[in-house]
Amino acid sequence: MNLPDTLPSSDSAVLLLSGGMDSTTLLWWMRSHNASGIHTVAIDYGQRHRVELEFSRKLSQAGGASRHEVLYLDLRQIGGNPLTSDTVDVPSADDEDQARTVVPFRNMLFVTLTAAYAEVHGISDLYLSPVRDDFAAYRDCRREFYDSLEQSLQLGATRDTPVHIHTPFIQHWKSDIVKLGLSLGVPYENTHTCYEGRRPACGVCDACAERIAAFRLNGASDPLVYEIPIDWTP
């Protein structure tokens, strides 16, 4: 993977850590670059799979972060989405309807909230983990979006202060991230991906299907337990 050899020299950074495999790999990658003063932030937005919040907390501690915070943003009141409403079914990957899981402006709200936390703590570097697989369904996972948001946050800050949004994985496929994570010893069994919020994971939602495919492409078996049998043949 063509990733930066070094990180910004600032003493602190904030990582948006969902507890999923991409953001967890990013934490381990930052740690491998001797990053210090990492604050991790998870967002409780009323998600169906809010079990991820507990995994985020544990992974933050295991990854050596100096501080972990859960910020609250209730998106259930908007409704109409399987990730925030118990009355809307989560589509399976076979439905080819991943766009239905897009919570409107979720990433913009998450990053803005994280930036507010960062400003209070005097931190200018924010780290996020969108990957290339996300582009098709999630328009707010493109670098053009983050370039624009970075400028908006700088203009809207309470004082003249830099805001830098770092997305080192954004041009890489999820299979690339798994390959990197395996080399770094990421404890993938302690991450959470399933949209249904199940442990063991459902194995059929889009999030599970993408994760399974990424491990398959690396000729590896996911240490996570699934409800259904999985063929790990590449």
Backbone as numpy.savetxt, mean C-alpha at the origin, in Angstrom:
# Nx Ny Nz CAx CAy CAz Cx Cy Cz
15.63 -4.85 -10.55 14.81 -3.65 -10.55 15.67 -2.40 -10.55
15.26 -1.42 -11.32 15.99 -0.16 -11.39 15.43 0.79 -10.34
15.97 0.70 -9.12 15.52 1.52 -8.01 16.63 2.48 -7.60
16.27 3.58 -6.92 17.32 4.51 -6.46 18.33 3.81 -5.57
19.59 4.17 -5.70 20.64 3.57 -4.87 20.65 4.14 -3.46
20.15 5.35 -3.32 20.13 5.99 -2.01 18.78 6.64 -1.77
18.52 6.95 -0.53 17.31 7.66 -0.15 17.67 9.11 0.15
16.66 10.01 0.14 16.95 11.39 0.54 17.62 11.43 1.91
18.47 12.41 2.12 19.28 12.45 3.32 18.55 13.02 4.53
17.25 13.31 4.40 16.51 13.84 5.54 16.45 12.82 6.66
16.32 13.31 7.87 16.36 12.43 9.04 15.12 11.57 9.19
13.99 12.03 8.65 12.73 11.33 8.85 11.94 11.23 7.56
11.07 10.23 7.50 10.17 10.05 6.36 8.88 9.41 6.88
7.80 9.60 6.14 6.53 8.97 6.48 6.18 7.97 5.39
5.90 6.75 5.78 5.50 5.69 4.86 4.04 5.35 5.09
3.25 5.39 4.03 1.86 4.96 4.10 1.85 3.43 4.04
1.64 2.79 5.18 1.78 1.35 5.33 0.42 0.71 5.55
-0.12 0.09 4.50 -1.44 -0.51 4.60 -1.43 -1.86 5.31
-0.27 -2.52 5.29 -0.20 -3.89 5.78 -0.23 -4.89 4.65
-0.33 -4.38 3.41 -0.28 -5.25 2.24 1.15 -5.53 1.82
1.31 -6.34 0.78 2.66 -6.79 0.45 3.50 -5.70 -0.22
2.89 -4.78 -0.96 3.67 -3.75 -1.64 4.25 -2.75 -0.63
3.41 -2.21 0.25 3.90 -1.23 1.20 4.84 -1.86 2.23
4.62 -3.14 2.55 5.53 -3.82 3.48 6.89 -4.02 2.84
6.90 -4.39 1.55 8.17 -4.52 0.83 8.89 -3.19 0.80
8.14 -2.11 0.63 8.76 -0.78 0.61 9.41 -0.47 1.96
8.77 -0.83 3.05 9.37 -0.62 4.37 10.68 -1.39 4.50
10.67 -2.64 4.08 11.89 -3.46 4.17 12.98 -2.90 3.24
12.59 -2.38 2.07 13.57 -1.79 1.16 14.17 -0.52 1.76
13.33 0.30 2.37 13.84 1.50 3.02 14.79 1.12 4.15
14.44 0.11 4.89 15.30 -0.36 5.98 16.64 -0.86 5.44
16.61 -1.51 4.27 17.85 -2.02 3.68 18.78 -0.89 3.24
18.20 0.30 3.09 18.99 1.48 2.73 19.33 2.31 3.98
19.20 1.67 5.13 19.57 2.30 6.40 18.74 3.55 6.69
17.51 3.57 6.22 16.64 4.70 6.53 16.35 4.72 8.03
16.41 5.89 8.61 16.13 6.03 10.03 14.97 7.01 10.21
14.37 6.96 11.35 13.28 7.90 11.63 12.07 7.69 10.73
11.74 6.42 10.40 10.58 6.15 9.56 9.31 6.16 10.41
8.38 7.04 10.06 7.05 7.03 10.67 6.14 6.26 9.72
5.39 5.31 10.22 4.43 4.61 9.37 3.02 5.06 9.75
2.18 5.19 8.71 0.80 5.65 8.88 -0.12 4.65 8.19
-1.15 4.24 8.90 -2.21 3.41 8.31 -3.51 4.21 8.39
-4.41 3.96 7.46 -5.67 4.70 7.41 -6.84 3.77 7.70
-7.59 4.08 8.74 -8.85 3.38 9.02 -9.96 4.18 8.34
-10.40 3.69 7.18 -11.43 4.42 6.43 -12.76 3.69 6.40
-12.92 2.75 7.35 -14.15 1.96 7.40 -14.13 0.82 6.42
-12.94 0.37 6.03 -12.81 -0.67 5.03 -13.30 -2.04 5.55
-13.84 -2.80 4.62 -14.28 -4.15 4.93 -13.11 -4.99 5.46
-11.96 -4.78 4.88 -10.77 -5.56 5.24 -9.92 -4.83 6.28
-10.58 -4.28 7.29 -9.85 -3.48 8.28 -8.93 -4.32 9.16
-8.99 -5.65 8.99 -8.02 -6.51 9.66 -6.59 -6.11 9.27
-6.44 -5.48 8.11 -5.12 -5.06 7.66 -4.47 -4.08 8.63
-5.27 -3.35 9.39 -4.73 -2.36 10.31 -3.87 -3.00 11.40
-4.30 -4.15 11.89 -3.53 -4.84 12.92 -2.22 -5.37 12.35
-2.26 -5.85 11.11 -1.03 -6.33 10.47 -0.08 -5.16 10.19
-0.64 -4.01 9.83 0.19 -2.83 9.60 0.95 -2.46 10.87
0.27 -2.48 12.00 0.91 -2.13 13.26 2.06 -3.09 13.58
1.79 -4.39 13.43 2.82 -5.39 13.74 4.00 -5.30 12.78
3.72 -5.05 11.50 4.79 -4.96 10.51 5.63 -3.71 10.72
5.00 -2.63 11.14 5.74 -1.42 11.44 6.76 -1.68 12.53
6.34 -2.37 13.57 7.25 -2.69 14.67 8.35 -3.63 14.21
7.97 -4.68 13.46 8.96 -5.65 12.98 9.94 -5.01 12.01
9.47 -4.02 11.25 10.32 -3.36 10.26 11.18 -2.25 10.83
11.08 -2.01 12.12 11.96 -1.05 12.76 11.54 0.40 12.65
10.26 0.65 12.35 9.80 2.04 12.28 9.88 2.68 13.66
10.11 3.97 13.68 10.24 4.66 14.96 8.89 5.04 15.56
7.86 5.08 14.72 6.53 5.47 15.21 5.48 4.95 14.24
4.31 4.59 14.78 3.20 4.14 13.94 1.93 4.82 14.41
1.17 5.33 13.46 -0.10 5.99 13.77 -1.20 5.47 12.86
-2.41 5.33 13.41 -3.60 5.04 12.62 -4.41 6.32 12.54
-4.64 6.79 11.33 -5.44 7.98 11.10 -6.83 7.57 10.64
-7.84 8.34 11.00 -9.23 7.95 10.76 -9.89 8.83 9.70
-10.56 8.17 8.77 -11.24 8.85 7.67 -12.39 7.95 7.24
-13.59 8.23 7.72 -14.72 7.31 7.50 -15.33 7.53 6.12
-15.02 6.62 5.19 -15.58 6.70 3.84 -16.83 5.85 3.68
-17.29 5.22 4.76 -18.52 4.43 4.67 -19.73 5.31 4.37
-19.68 6.57 4.80 -20.82 7.46 4.59 -21.05 7.75 3.11
-20.01 7.59 2.29 -20.17 7.77 0.84 -20.88 6.57 0.24
-20.48 5.36 0.69 -21.16 4.13 0.27 -20.95 3.78 -1.19
-21.70 2.76 -1.62 -21.71 2.36 -3.01 -20.49 1.59 -3.47
-19.66 1.13 -2.55 -18.43 0.44 -2.92 -18.24 -0.79 -2.06
-17.82 -1.91 -2.66 -17.68 -3.14 -1.88 -16.62 -3.06 -0.78
-15.68 -2.13 -0.89 -14.65 -2.03 0.14 -15.12 -1.26 1.37
-16.22 -0.50 1.22 -16.69 0.32 2.33 -18.15 0.06 2.69
-18.76 -0.92 2.05 -20.17 -1.23 2.32 -20.36 -2.73 2.41
-20.99 -3.18 3.48 -21.26 -4.61 3.66 -22.42 -5.09 2.78
-23.12 -4.17 2.14 -24.27 -4.55 1.32 -23.90 -4.69 -0.15
-22.64 -4.40 -0.50 -22.17 -4.53 -1.88 -21.15 -5.66 -1.94
-21.40 -6.64 -2.79 -20.51 -7.80 -2.87 -19.18 -7.44 -3.52
-18.11 -8.04 -3.01 -16.80 -7.90 -3.62 -16.75 -8.76 -4.88
-16.42 -8.18 -6.05 -16.36 -9.00 -7.26 -15.18 -9.96 -7.21
-15.34 -11.09 -7.87 -14.22 -12.01 -8.01 -13.38 -11.58 -9.20
-12.16 -12.07 -9.28 -11.30 -11.74 -10.41 -11.92 -12.21 -11.72
-12.67 -13.31 -11.68 -13.31 -13.84 -12.89 -14.39 -12.90 -13.43
-14.89 -12.01 -12.58 -15.92 -11.06 -13.03 -15.33 -9.97 -13.93
-14.00 -9.82 -13.88 -13.31 -8.78 -14.65 -13.95 -7.41 -14.43
-14.15 -7.08 -13.15 -14.82 -5.83 -12.79 -14.10 -5.15 -11.63
-12.77 -5.12 -11.70 -11.99 -4.53 -10.62 -12.29 -3.04 -10.43
-12.72 -2.38 -11.49 -13.02 -0.94 -11.39 -14.09 -0.68 -10.33
-14.92 -1.69 -10.05 -15.98 -1.52 -9.05 -15.40 -1.36 -7.64
-14.14 -1.74 -7.44 -13.53 -1.62 -6.12 -12.80 -0.29 -5.93
-12.89 0.58 -6.91 -12.22 1.88 -6.79 -13.06 2.79 -5.89
-12.49 3.17 -4.75 -13.14 4.14 -3.86 -12.75 5.53 -4.35
-13.73 6.35 -4.76 -13.40 7.63 -5.40 -12.45 8.49 -4.57
-11.35 8.90 -5.19 -10.37 9.81 -4.61 -9.73 9.29 -3.33
-9.74 7.97 -3.13 -9.19 7.41 -1.90 -7.72 7.77 -1.73
-6.92 7.57 -2.76 -5.49 7.84 -2.62 -5.21 9.32 -2.39
-5.97 10.19 -3.02 -5.78 11.61 -2.80 -6.07 11.97 -1.35
-7.13 11.41 -0.80 -7.49 11.66 0.59 -6.44 11.08 1.54
-5.98 9.88 1.24 -4.97 9.23 2.07 -3.68 10.05 2.12
-3.21 10.46 0.94 -1.94 11.18 0.87 -2.08 12.56 1.51
-3.21 13.21 1.30 -3.42 14.52 1.92 -3.42 14.41 3.44
-4.09 13.40 3.97 -4.12 13.19 5.41 -2.72 12.87 5.94
-1.99 12.05 5.20 -0.62 11.71 5.59 0.28 12.93 5.53
0.08 13.76 4.54 0.88 14.99 4.43 0.61 15.93 5.59
-0.64 15.98 6.05 -0.96 16.80 7.21 -0.22 16.29 8.45
-0.21 14.97 8.61 0.54 14.37 9.72 2.03 14.72 9.59
2.55 14.60 8.37 3.98 14.87 8.15 4.32 16.32 8.46
3.45 17.25 8.06 3.75 18.67 8.31 3.83 18.95 9.80
2.90 18.38 10.57 2.90 18.59 12.01 4.21 18.10 12.64
4.77 17.02 12.05 5.99 16.44 12.60 7.26 16.94 11.89
7.09 17.94 11.03 8.24 18.53 10.38 8.92 17.62 9.37
8.13 16.77 8.70 8.67 15.80 7.74 8.21 16.18 6.34
9.13 16.13 5.38 8.77 16.54 4.01 8.75 15.38 3.02
9.26 14.20 3.40 9.34 13.07 2.47 8.27 12.03 2.79
7.38 11.80 1.81 6.30 10.81 1.94 6.58 9.66 0.98
6.43 8.43 1.46 6.67 7.25 0.64 5.38 6.46 0.46
5.09 6.11 -0.81 3.90 5.34 -1.18 4.33 4.18 -2.06
3.45 3.18 -2.19 3.85 1.96 -2.91 2.94 1.55 -4.07
2.42 2.49 -4.88 1.69 2.05 -6.08 2.62 1.29 -7.02
2.06 0.32 -7.75 2.84 -0.47 -8.70 2.17 -0.40 -10.07
2.88 -0.86 -11.07 2.43 -0.72 -12.45 1.12 -1.47 -12.72
0.90 -2.57 -12.03 -0.34 -3.34 -12.20 -1.57 -2.49 -11.88
-1.41 -1.48 -11.03 -2.54 -0.69 -10.56 -3.10 0.26 -11.62
-2.30 0.57 -12.65 -2.66 1.64 -13.58 -4.03 1.43 -14.23
-4.32 0.19 -14.63 -5.52 -0.06 -15.44 -6.80 0.33 -14.71
-6.93 -0.05 -13.44 -8.17 0.20 -12.70 -8.11 1.44 -11.83
-6.92 1.77 -11.35 -6.80 2.86 -10.38 -6.04 4.04 -10.98
-6.79 5.04 -11.43 -6.18 6.18 -12.11 -5.32 7.02 -11.17
-5.59 6.92 -9.86 -4.81 7.68 -8.90 -3.56 6.93 -8.44
-3.11 6.00 -9.25 -1.84 5.30 -8.99 -0.80 5.64 -10.05
-1.04 6.68 -10.82 -0.10 7.10 -11.86 0.82 8.20 -11.34
2.05 8.23 -11.84 3.00 9.23 -11.37 2.53 10.64 -11.71
1.83 10.81 -12.85 1.33 12.13 -13.20 0.41 12.68 -12.11
-0.38 11.79 -11.53 -1.29 12.21 -10.45 -0.49 12.68 -9.24
0.55 11.92 -8.88 1.33 12.28 -7.70 2.17 13.54 -7.92
2.62 13.77 -9.15 3.32 15.02 -9.45 2.40 16.21 -9.22
1.16 16.08 -9.69 0.19 17.16 -9.52 -0.16 17.35 -8.04
-0.37 16.24 -7.34 -0.73 16.32 -5.93 0.41 16.91 -5.10
1.63 16.54 -5.44 2.80 17.08 -4.74 2.81 18.60 -4.84
2.57 19.12 -6.03 2.54 20.57 -6.21 1.39 21.20 -5.43
0.22 20.56 -5.46 -0.94 21.10 -4.74 -0.70 21.14 -3.24
-0.06 20.11 -2.71 0.22 20.07 -1.27 1.20 21.16 -0.88
2.18 21.41 -1.74 3.13 22.48 -1.44 2.43 23.84 -1.45
1.50 24.02 -2.39 0.78 25.28 -2.48 -0.21 25.46 -1.32
-0.73 24.35 -0.82 -1.77 24.44 0.21 -1.27 24.26 1.63
0.02 24.03 1.80 0.57 23.85 3.15 0.39 25.13 3.96
0.41 24.99 5.27 0.19 26.15 6.13 1.34 27.14 6.09
2.47 26.69 5.59 3.63 27.58 5.43 4.44 27.10 4.23
5.38 27.90 3.80 6.22 27.54 2.66 7.14 26.39 3.06
6.77 25.20 2.66 7.52 24.01 3.07 7.52 22.99 1.94
8.60 22.27 1.77 8.65 21.27 0.69 7.81 20.03 1.03
7.23 19.46 0.00 6.55 18.16 0.13 7.04 17.29 -1.02
7.62 16.14 -0.70 8.13 15.24 -1.73 7.42 13.90 -1.61
6.72 13.51 -2.68 6.03 12.21 -2.72 6.90 11.24 -3.49
7.38 10.21 -2.82 8.26 9.23 -3.43 7.47 7.95 -3.74
7.56 7.49 -4.99 6.86 6.27 -5.41 7.86 5.36 -6.14
8.83 4.77 -5.43 9.91 4.04 -6.10 9.47 2.80 -6.86
8.29 2.25 -6.56 7.85 1.02 -7.23 6.93 1.28 -8.41
6.64 2.52 -8.73 5.51 2.84 -9.61 5.68 2.34 -11.05
6.90 2.13 -11.50 7.11 1.61 -12.86 7.42 0.11 -12.86
7.21 -0.55 -11.73 7.54 -1.96 -11.62 6.29 -2.80 -11.37
6.31 -4.03 -11.89 5.18 -4.93 -11.74 5.18 -5.56 -10.35
4.00 -6.01 -9.94 3.87 -6.65 -8.63 4.80 -7.86 -8.51
5.02 -8.57 -9.60 5.95 -9.71 -9.55 7.37 -9.24 -9.25
7.73 -8.04 -9.73 9.04 -7.47 -9.40 9.15 -7.19 -7.90
8.06 -6.72 -7.33 8.05 -6.38 -5.91 8.21 -7.64 -5.07
7.53 -8.71 -5.47 7.67 -9.98 -4.75 9.11 -10.48 -4.84
9.70 -10.39 -6.02 11.10 -10.83 -6.19 12.01 -10.06 -5.25
11.82 -8.74 -5.19 12.62 -7.91 -4.29 12.37 -8.31 -2.84
11.10 -8.47 -2.49 10.75 -8.79 -1.12 11.30 -10.12 -0.66
11.31 -11.10 -1.55 11.87 -12.41 -1.20 13.36 -12.29 -0.92
14.04 -11.42 -1.68 15.47 -11.24 -1.45 15.75 -10.49 -0.15
14.77 -9.70 0.31 14.94 -8.92 1.53 14.40 -9.64 2.77
13.79 -10.79 2.56 13.25 -11.53 3.69 11.97 -10.94 4.26
11.15 -10.33 3.42 9.88 -9.76 3.88 8.98 -10.88 4.41
8.40 -10.73 5.59 7.53 -11.76 6.16 6.13 -11.71 5.55
6.01 -12.19 4.31 4.75 -12.06 3.59 3.59 -12.78 4.27
3.88 -13.76 5.11 2.81 -14.45 5.81 2.10 -13.52 6.81
2.74 -12.42 7.17 2.17 -11.48 8.12 1.57 -10.25 7.45
1.45 -10.27 6.11 0.80 -9.18 5.39 -0.64 -9.55 5.10
-1.44 -8.56 4.72 -2.84 -8.84 4.37 -3.18 -8.19 3.04
-3.87 -8.94 2.18 -4.21 -8.47 0.85 -5.70 -8.60 0.54
-6.34 -9.64 0.99 -7.71 -10.01 0.60 -8.73 -8.89 0.83
-9.45 -8.51 -0.25 -10.49 -7.49 -0.16 -11.62 -7.91 0.77
-11.86 -9.21 0.86 -12.93 -9.71 1.71 -12.58 -9.58 3.20
-11.31 -9.37 3.48 -10.89 -9.27 4.87 -10.78 -10.60 5.57
-10.65 -11.66 4.80 -10.64 -13.00 5.40 -9.23 -13.47 5.72
-9.12 -14.23 6.77 -7.91 -14.96 7.15 -8.37 -16.37 7.50
-8.09 -17.41 6.71 -7.33 -17.42 5.46 -7.98 -16.55 4.36
-7.14 -16.14 3.41 -7.59 -15.27 2.32 -8.52 -16.03 1.39
-9.44 -15.27 0.75 -10.45 -15.91 -0.10 -9.84 -16.56 -1.34
-8.80 -15.92 -1.92 -8.13 -16.50 -3.08 -8.81 -16.22 -4.40
-9.96 -15.50 -4.39 -10.69 -15.29 -5.64 -10.93 -13.81 -5.97
-10.78 -12.91 -5.00 -10.97 -11.49 -5.32 -9.79 -11.00 -6.15
-9.93 -9.82 -6.73 -8.87 -9.29 -7.59 -7.55 -9.14 -6.84
-7.62 -8.68 -5.60 -6.40 -8.47 -4.83 -5.68 -9.80 -4.59
-6.42 -10.83 -4.23 -5.82 -12.15 -4.03 -5.26 -12.70 -5.34
-6.03 -12.54 -6.43 -5.60 -13.09 -7.72 -4.30 -12.45 -8.18
-4.16 -11.14 -8.01 -2.93 -10.46 -8.41 -1.75 -10.91 -7.56
-2.00 -11.10 -6.30 -0.94 -11.55 -5.39 -0.48 -12.97 -5.77
-1.42 -13.85 -5.98 -1.10 -15.23 -6.36 -0.29 -15.25 -7.65
-0.72 -14.45 -8.63 -0.02 -14.41 -9.92 1.41 -13.91 -9.75
1.63 -12.94 -8.86 2.96 -12.40 -8.64 3.91 -13.44 -8.06
3.41 -14.25 -7.14 4.24 -15.31 -6.58 4.50 -16.39 -7.63
3.47 -16.74 -8.39 3.64 -17.75 -9.44 4.74 -17.35 -10.42
4.73 -16.09 -10.84 5.71 -15.61 -11.81 7.14 -15.69 -11.27
7.27 -15.75 -9.97 8.58 -15.89 -9.35 8.92 -17.33 -9.01
8.06 -18.27 -9.43 8.29 -19.67 -9.12 8.29 -19.94 -7.63
7.49 -19.16 -6.89 7.46 -19.27 -5.43 6.03 -19.50 -4.95
5.91 -20.09 -3.78 4.62 -20.27 -3.13 4.43 -19.18 -2.09
3.27 -18.59 -2.07 2.96 -17.57 -1.08 2.81 -18.24 0.29
3.51 -17.75 1.31 3.37 -18.34 2.64 2.02 -18.05 3.30
1.24 -17.16 2.70 -0.09 -16.86 3.22 -1.01 -18.06 3.00
-1.93 -18.27 3.94 -2.88 -19.38 3.84 -4.13 -18.90 3.10
-4.62 -19.75 2.17 -5.82 -19.44 1.39 -6.94 -20.44 1.70
-8.17 -20.01 1.48 -9.33 -20.88 1.70 -9.43 -21.97 0.66
-8.90 -21.71 -0.52 -8.99 -22.67 -1.62 -7.62 -23.18 -1.98
-7.53 -24.37 -2.58 -6.22 -24.86 -3.02 -5.68 -24.00 -4.16
-4.39 -23.72 -4.13 -3.75 -22.87 -5.13 -2.67 -23.68 -5.86
-2.69 -23.64 -7.18 -1.66 -24.27 -7.98 -0.53 -23.25 -8.16
0.63 -23.51 -7.56 1.74 -22.56 -7.60 2.69 -22.81 -8.78
2.24 -23.61 -9.73 3.08 -23.86 -10.90 3.23 -22.56 -11.70
4.47 -22.17 -12.04 4.66 -20.93 -12.81 3.93 -20.97 -14.14
